[in-house]
Amino acid sequence: MKFFKNELVVEFFEDKLAVGGLIIFIFLCILALFPSLFSYQNPYDLTQLFLENSFQPPNHTFWLGTDEQGRDIYSAMVYGLRISLYVGLASTVLSVVIGYTLGLISGYYGGWVDTIIMRIADIQLSFPAILIALIIMALWGEGIGKIVIAITIVNWVYYARTARGVVLSEKEKDYSQSAKALGMSNLGIIFGEILPNTTAPIIVIATVRIANAIILEATLSFLGLGVPITEPSLGSLIANGYQVLFSGYWWASVFPGVLLMVLIISINLIGDRMRDIMNPRLKR
Amino acid sequence: MLKYILNRLFHSVIVMFVISFIVFFIMFKAGDPVQLLLPPDATQQDVIEMRHALGIDQSFIKQYEAFLKNVAKGNLGNSFVYGQPALDVVFERLPATLELSVLAMIFSIIFGVPLGIIASIKPKAWYSKAIMFLSLSGISVPVFWTGMVLVLIFSVLLGWLPSSGRGEVYLFTSAFTWDGIKHLIMPVLTLSFFQLALILRLTRTGMMEVMMQDYIKLATAKGVPRRVVVYYHALKNSLIPLITVIGIQFGQLVAFTIVTETIFAWPGTGKLIIDSIQNLDRPIVVAYLLVISFIFVAINFIVDILYTFVDPRVRV
């Protein structure tokens, strides 16, 4: 694959900030993959929560304090990280697959298929993304699966547009034309020839948009329309803690918020560097 | 030009028509607002009467037809909750929302563009790197989190700024009274943090791309002063993509007031829409979305016109 050519990888590692972001991101992924190894309480298991432990400030037993139900904030954060990452990755993969496929088809075939897909995209883009997701979640109810679908519905448009733009220029190039002359089927050309040549921009956009998806999830959860507190994401933990912020229990919302920030900054550092490397106009 | 404008107008009307239909349908399917409007001890008779009074006891087609007839008269129906025309309810709160959005946008441009230019001139300098890292945190921080941290610092810990409400309003805005300004500071900062970072980054990328172009090298080689090259030739050309983004982002800002207004209990349309979705107040939701998409359409239109002024190569 073009993307993993050595010089690009070498160029990536030249930027210390980006490498730092990558290390933090990998570390957070490990935490999220094995939450039970890194925490001492399972926030899903209500029998482990004791009300007499409620609103403990950070101390030796509860490193980052507890919330009103005696939920250990640190443990809940590790599990919440898992949910946030899962929602971000799952919705991004789904929207890339759906958006990219529709975009490729739309750009390659043109005609009424193109018109329909792009009109839907236009209508969707005449609204702020958060508003669409908000309406879907408000009427459909909370849930992790639902929020993944809601974010996918919002985000596929961006990939579809990019893919369509790329395909329009690629299909005129010699390699696609010769594949056509050799009698290759349309689908064969789209997925066998054009797709492998257009993955680089998509990977870059996808990296940046994972961060966006995580922010969107957190925002919806903060508004009480995302992931329920019984299976908390970082966003729902912040929302939960925010309700008691004015009573002085700052730890319940501040720590999950800081972790969310670190997560998104690390992803953006990686995405930024990738975008710089991929941008030929910044090359001397 | 006129043909272009009419074409765009026609297109927008169709888009808004489709939007109204989809939203109307979704809200129709979402449930019965009467259950939420009446007290729990209401009799069956009350429910039937109320459904009839609101006109939601009819079939979907009939209701949509009634809606379209109303639209022809410039009316989007009466709010189920407030009993007033939905458009009036939305317009009554729109100034508060636009106030936040406009101030946040102005603030972001005033600080974002110059900082972006500074970071682009010497990208390897320490201050450029510091600016870039700060801007990266800017685009990485969710709006609600910025708001929360500000509230924690300036309201809970220091007690300097009020954490909710709009304060004293004079001539549609709080910006003319001291009390109003104190109420405005945190919501505007919250809303502009992300935008400022985004505008800063786009200015920088745009400037750096333009500075590599041959005509900049030519201007420098010709002996044009550095200041003129940067602030006239380069900036002018890197403004072009920026205008589009500022246009699009203004629409996003209006949407993100939903979050900001929730945090600061700001009496604008953002709070209204959240409440109305939860109350299944269909006329308000439809009216709000139509107003928002109209603002979007109008902004895109203005952006296109501005384009022709900034970039003479573009002909509409």
Chai-1 contact restraints between the chains, C-beta under 6 A:
chainA,res_idxA,chainB,res_idxB,connection_type,confidence,min_distance_angstrom,max_distance_angstrom,comment,restraint_id
A,I123,B,V15,contact,1.0,0.0,6.0,A-B,restraint_1
A,I123,B,V18,contact,1.0,0.0,6.0,A-B,restraint_2
A,S126,B,V15,contact,1.0,0.0,6.0,A-B,restraint_3
A,S126,B,S293,contact,1.0,0.0,6.0,A-B,restraint_4
A,S126,B,F296,contact,1.0,0.0,6.0,A-B,restraint_5
A,P128,B,G251,contact,1.0,0.0,6.0,A-B,restraint_6
A,P128,B,Q252,contact,1.0,0.0,6.0,A-B,restraint_7
A,P128,B,A255,contact,1.0,0.0,6.0,A-B,restraint_8
A,I130,B,A255,contact,1.0,0.0,6.0,A-B,restraint_9
A,L131,B,A255,contact,1.0,0.0,6.0,A-B,restraint_10
A,A138,B,I277,contact,1.0,0.0,6.0,A-B,restraint_11
A,L139,B,A30,contact,1.0,0.0,6.0,A-B,restraint_12
A,I215,B,P142,contact,1.0,0.0,6.0,A-B,restraint_13
A,A218,B,P142,contact,1.0,0.0,6.0,A-B,restraint_14
A,T219,B,P142,contact,1.0,0.0,6.0,A-B,restraint_15
A,T219,B,F144,contact,1.0,0.0,6.0,A-B,restraint_16
A,F222,B,F144,contact,1.0,0.0,6.0,A-B,restraint_17
A,G257,B,W145,contact,1.0,0.0,6.0,A-B,restraint_18
A,M261,B,V141,contact,1.0,0.0,6.0,A-B,restraint_19
A,I264,B,S140,contact,1.0,0.0,6.0,A-B,restraint_20
A,I265,B,S137,contact,1.0,0.0,6.0,A-B,restraint_21
A,I265,B,S140,contact,1.0,0.0,6.0,A-B,restraint_22
A,N268,B,L136,contact,1.0,0.0,6.0,A-B,restraint_23
A,N268,B,S140,contact,1.0,0.0,6.0,A-B,restraint_24
A,R281,B,E209,contact,1.0,0.0,6.0,A-B,restraint_25
